[in-house]
Amino acid sequence: MELKGKVALITGGGTGLGRSIALQLAREGTHIIINYSKSQEEAEHTAQEVQALGVRGIPLKADVSIPSEGEKMIKLVEKEFGRLDILVNNAGTTKYVAFSDLEGLEEEDFIRLFKTNSMSNFFLSRAAASLMNRGGGGCIINTVSIAGIRPAGSSIAYCMSKAAQIHLTKCLAVALAPTIRVNGVAPGLLLTRWASGFSEERIKAMENNALLKKTPSVEETASTYIYLARNDSITGQIIVVDAGTTI
């Protein structure tokens, strides 16, 4: 896919990894819609940074865990741009509970995490697919996690929601072929505000356990999304960017 002049919607696009993806796509000439739920100030700042790169950047509030809000957002994208070429399902949430603390998770925790981390990807992708196909197709990239590959991370509920998201990515690749490609990126620990739930000792241990003795940078991880958006022969794949943690 030629990225110049295309339109991308990035959920959770105002901060951390989402912001880096937005800026890297903008440098390629892609117009960006920056979705946010709570981080309005950061999303507006990222939109300004995108605009400074010579493309359109629009912040758009919606809680993607509510299907109707996601559908409304897609309609607003269509009204504003008339097309959608790239959807990055990057919004996510978690709850930090030690694996050994089985009593620390309640039913509502599982529901909240699955709605945001997994189910939202299905409903937003479904809403986006028809708009993408009217423009000739497109690509969807889901931010999954190595927590969905092995039992490690912020909580059991988070790992389960990410494992479901990984399989959903493959299912959507089958469902939306041949006009829409669907892939996932599984980052290791990124030193964004998400890492605030981990102690310095645990972060250091993660670095030592990685083959490359580091955590992946946000910029390195974001560059994987650019590659997946560009390459028209990749679909149904999960690309792990974890500095060798899961080997």
Summary of the structure (lengths in Angstrom):
residues: 247
radius of gyration: 17.1
end to end distance: 31.1
largest distance: 51.0
contacts: 880
relative contact order: 0.14
helix: 49%
strand: 15%
